Amino acid sequence: SLVEKQVSVLRERNVEMRHKLNKLTGNARDNDKIHEKTSELVLQLIDANSIKQLHKVFVDGMAASFGVDHASMVLYGEPDSIAGCRVETRERAESEIGSLFRGSKAVCGTLRKEELNFLFPQAGDTGSAALVPLTGSEQPGLVAVGSADAGRYHSDVGTLFLSHIANVIVRILPRLKALEH
């Protein structure tokens, strides 16, 4: 009968809605955990007393808290000008990974071997990454996280938390540069 058919359709929709609600709830829980880890890392970054320590906190924190295969913070300047932190000329970075820069936006995707090896020298031949330029009144560098899995970081992956961490680093760098000069 028509009523039975309508009840059956409503039950199917109810099941679909429950699945969607469960998925949204799971995503909310995941985001809450990521937010907690991000907050902890931000506090550790704020406590850094040198650029070397800031670099170490970022790289170690991304690996320990977020389980990334690779993490990199590259500052622009004269190579070896800051002890304990990777510094490259902006020109070299643009020649190696220039295709990844699209304004001041975060970029995710599968990388060519050369791009991967520039960002993560120990990475190997295949992988993917999320890359966020450090932007502010100047563009002092970039941060990146990577995976040996070529499909891990793709255009649908959100970069909100990594972008937030990058913004915090941008605000901390001038204070640390002033302390070191």
C-alpha positions in Angstrom: 0.0 0.0 0.0 1.0 3.6 -0.4 1.3 4.2 3.4 3.6 1.2 3.8 5.8 2.5 0.9 6.0 5.9 2.5 6.9 4.4 5.9 9.6 2.3 4.2 11.0 5.4 2.5 11.0 7.4 5.8 12.8 4.5 7.5 15.5 4.5 4.9 15.9 8.3 5.1 16.1 7.9 8.9 18.9 5.4 8.6 20.7 7.7 6.1 20.4 10.6 8.5 21.7 8.6 11.4 24.8 7.6 9.4 25.3 11.3 8.4 24.9 12.4 12.0 27.3 9.7 13.2 29.9 10.8 10.6 29.5 14.5 11.6 29.9 13.6 15.3 33.0 11.6 14.5 34.5 14.5 12.6 33.7 16.9 15.5 35.5 14.5 17.9 38.5 14.3 15.6 38.6 18.1 15.2 38.3 18.5 19.0 41.4 16.3 19.5 43.3 18.1 16.8 42.4 21.4 18.4 43.7 20.2 21.8 47.0 19.1 20.2 47.2 22.4 18.3 46.7 24.4 21.5 49.4 22.4 23.3 51.8 23.0 20.4 51.0 26.7 20.2 51.8 27.1 23.9 55.1 25.3 23.4 55.9 27.6 20.4 55.2 30.7 22.5 57.6 29.5 25.2 60.5 29.1 22.7 63.5 31.3 23.6 65.3 31.1 20.3 64.6 30.5 16.6 66.5 27.2 17.0 64.2 26.1 19.8 61.1 27.3 17.8 62.2 25.2 14.9 62.8 22.2 17.1 59.5 22.5 18.9 57.6 22.7 15.6 59.4 19.8 14.0 59.3 17.6 17.1 55.7 18.6 18.0 54.3 17.8 14.6 55.9 14.3 14.7 55.0 13.6 18.3 51.5 15.1 18.5 50.2 14.7 15.0 52.1 11.6 13.8 53.4 13.2 10.6 56.2 11.4 8.7 58.0 14.7 8.0 57.9 18.2 9.2 59.9 21.2 7.9 60.3 24.9 8.7 62.3 26.8 6.2 63.2 30.5 6.8 64.3 32.7 4.0 67.7 34.3 4.3 71.4 33.5 3.8 72.0 29.7 4.4 73.5 28.9 7.8 72.7 32.4 9.1 70.6 31.0 11.9 72.1 28.1 13.9 69.9 25.1 14.3 67.3 26.2 11.8 67.0 25.6 8.1 67.6 28.8 6.1 67.4 29.0 2.3 67.4 31.9 0.0 63.9 32.8 -1.3 65.2 32.4 -4.8 66.3 28.8 -4.2 63.0 27.9 -2.6 61.1 29.4 -5.6 63.3 27.5 -8.1 62.8 24.2 -6.2 59.1 24.5 -5.2 57.8 27.6 -6.9 55.0 25.7 -8.5 53.6 25.0 -5.1 53.2 28.7 -4.2 49.8 30.1 -5.0 49.7 33.4 -3.2 49.5 33.2 0.6 47.3 30.1 0.6 48.1 26.6 2.0 48.7 24.0 -0.6 48.2 20.2 -0.4 49.0 17.5 -2.9 51.3 14.9 -4.2 54.8 16.2 -4.8 57.4 15.6 -7.4 60.6 13.9 -6.1 62.5 17.2 -6.3 59.9 19.1 -4.4 59.7 16.4 -1.8 63.4 16.2 -1.3 63.7 20.0 -1.0 61.1 20.2 1.7 62.1 16.9 3.5 65.7 15.9 2.6 65.2 12.4 4.1 61.8 11.8 2.5 62.6 9.4 -0.4 61.0 9.4 -3.9 57.3 9.5 -3.3 55.0 11.4 -1.0 52.5 14.2 -0.4 52.6 17.3 1.7 50.7 20.3 3.1 52.6 23.5 2.7 51.8 26.9 4.3 53.7 30.1 3.6 54.6 32.1 6.6 53.0 35.5 5.7 52.7 38.8 7.5 54.3 42.1 6.8 57.0 40.1 5.1 57.1 36.5 4.0 59.8 35.0 6.2 59.5 31.3 5.0 57.2 28.3 5.1 56.2 25.3 7.1 55.3 22.0 5.7 54.2 18.5 6.8 54.6 15.5 4.7 53.8 11.8 4.3 55.4 8.9 2.4 51.8 8.2 1.3 51.3 10.0 -2.0 47.5 10.2 -1.3 47.7 11.4 2.4 47.6 15.1 1.6 45.3 16.1 -1.2 43.2 19.1 -2.2 40.3 18.0 0.1 42.4 17.9 3.2 41.8 20.8 5.5 44.7 23.0 6.5 43.0 25.2 9.1 45.1 24.0 12.1 48.4 24.0 10.2 47.6 27.5 9.0 46.9 28.6 12.6 50.2 27.2 13.7 51.9 29.1 10.8 50.3 32.3 11.9 51.5 31.8 15.5 55.1 31.2 14.2 54.9 34.4 12.1 54.0 36.4 15.2 56.7 34.8 17.3 59.6 35.2 14.8 60.1 39.0 15.1 60.5 38.7 18.9 63.0 35.8 18.6 65.0 37.6 15.8 65.2 40.7 18.1 66.6 38.6 20.9 69.2 37.1 18.7 70.6 40.4 17.4 
